[in-house]
Amino acid sequence: MDQIAETPIPSAGRKADPTIGLALGAGGARGFAHISVLEVFDELGIRPALIAGSSMGAIIGAGYAAGMSGRDIRDYALELADNRARVLNMFWGLRPASIRALGGFRLGQFNLPRILRTFLPPQIPDTFEALRLPLKVNATDYYGQSERISTEGDLYEALAASAAIPALFAPVLIDGRLMIDGGIFNPVPYDHLVGEADVLVAIDVIGAPQGDGSLVPNRIDSLFGASQLMMQSHVALKMKICQPDIYLRPDVNGFRVLDFFKARQILEAADRLKEPLKRDLAERIEDFIRR
C-alpha cells in the first residue's frame, strides 16, 4: 500500500500557508465517512497539523496519523467489510471464555482493546509517540463526569476507551478511572484544536433518527437514536460558543452505528462531499494568505 511521506506536505510550498486542525467525530460505522475527507487532503497535497477524534473518529484518525493515506484506509476497511464471514469468525473467537461455554454472547462483555488489536491495520503503532502526526483522543470519564484527552502513552488503550460504546463494550480503565465512549461527552471535539491551528475542519457523523413517526423503533434503535439526539444537542450548544471554519455533515442518517458491513455504501454517500470540501479548503487557505 502507498504510504504518505513522513514529513508534512505544504499545500503549495508557500511559507504563508495556514496550519490545519482536523476533528473527526463519533458515529460508529458512520465514521467510515471520514475516509473521504482524508482522501481530499491527500488529493490536495495537504497534511493537517494535528488531529482530534472521538470514538470511530479517533480510530480513523489514528490510521491517518500513523502515515496511512486515505486510500490505504479505504482499501483496508473495504477488505474487511466485504468479507463478512471472515470478520464474524474473527469476532466470535474474541468472545469471553465464560460466554463461549454458554454457546453465545452478551453485549457489553467484549474486551475492546483486544478487538482493536485484532481488527486494526498493523500500521497503527502501540504508542502515541510513534505516530507521525499529533493526535488527541477523547474519552469520557464515567464517574468523573468529564472528558479525558489522551496524547501520549498507550494508543490502543486510549482508542478503546474512546470507542467503548455503553451497553456494547466493557468500559476501559485508564489510570484507575473508568472510561466510556468519547462521543458521550464530546462527539465532535474540534474545540480541542482552537488556538492550535489556523483553520479548523470538523466532520460530524452523528446522524439522526429517520422516519415519519409511523414506526416505533426497537430497543436497540431507540437507544442509539436517543444517543444521537443527545450528542446533537451537545454540538448545537458548543456551536454557539465557538465554531470551526469548515463543518461538514455527510449524509449518513440512513446508516446505523453497527452497519460496519455497509462501509462501501457509507463511503459512496460521503464521496459526494469531496468536491465541495476541496472548494471550501481552497477558499479558506486563500483567505488566510490574503490577510
Salt bridges, closest charged atoms under 4 A:
ASP17 OD1 - ARG14 NE 3.29
GLU39 OE1 - ARG74 NH2 2.64
GLU39 OE1 - LYS274 NZ 2.98
GLU43 OE2 - LYS274 NZ 3.25
GLU43 OE1 - LYS278 NZ 2.68
ASP75 OD1 - ARG71 NE 3.24
GLU79 OE2 - ARG86 NH1 3.92
ASP82 OD2 - ARG264 NH2 2.37
ASP126 OD1 - ARG117 NH1 3.05
ASP141 OD2 - ARG177 NE 2.97
GLU147 OE1 - HIS192 NE2 3.07
ASP175 OD2 - ARG148 NH2 2.92
ASP191 OD2 - HIS192 NE2 3.86
ASP191 OD1 - LYS238 NZ 2.89
GLU196 OE2 - LYS136 NZ 2.49
ASP204 OD2 - ARG249 NE 2.83
ASP221 OD1 - ARG256 NE 3.04
ASP245 OD1 - ARG284 NH1 3.87
ASP271 OD1 - ARG74 NH2 2.78
GLU275 OE2 - LYS278 NZ 3.39
GLU286 OE2 - ARG14 NH2 3.47
ASP287 OD1 - ARG290 NH2 2.49
